[in-house]
Amino acid sequence: MPFVVTLDEAQKGVKFPTKEDAIEAMWELYKDKMSRADFEKMIEAHIKEV
């Protein structure tokens, strides 16, 4: 099942085939802004299986 990452109130997001794909793709956008540990906490709060 695909996974969606939503980072806004509109609940619109990007679909990824796997949770790992979602995490790695989003990490590329955030790696210069926060630590990997902080990123993983944030992304877990915003990822869901659809």
N, C-alpha and C positions, 0 to 999 in steps of 0.2 A: 504494500500500500504506500502511496506517496505521502510525503510530509510537507507541511506548509509552515513557513516562518512568517509571523506577523509582528511588526514592530510599531504599529500605530492603532489608533482606536477604531479605524474603519474595518479592521479584521480582514483586509486584503493582504495577500502575501504571495510569495514565490513558491511554486511547487518543486520538490526535489524527489527523485525516485527512492532515496534512502535517507535515513536520519544522518548517517555519516557524510553523505554528499552535501546535505544542507549545512551541517556544522562546518565542514571544510570550506565550502564556498563563502559562507558568511564570515568566516575567520579572516579571509583575505581582505574584507572590507574594514575589519575592526582591529587587525593586528598592530596597527600603529597608534591605536587609541586607548588600549587597555591590555592588561595581562591576560594570558590564556585562561587562567583560573577564573578571573572576573567575567571574561567573555562566556565561558561555559556555564556559569551561573545564570547570566543574562539570557543566553540562548535557550536554556532549558525552560525558562519561564515563558518563552515565546514560540515554541515549536509544538506542533501537534500533528498527529496522524489523521489523514482524511480518507 
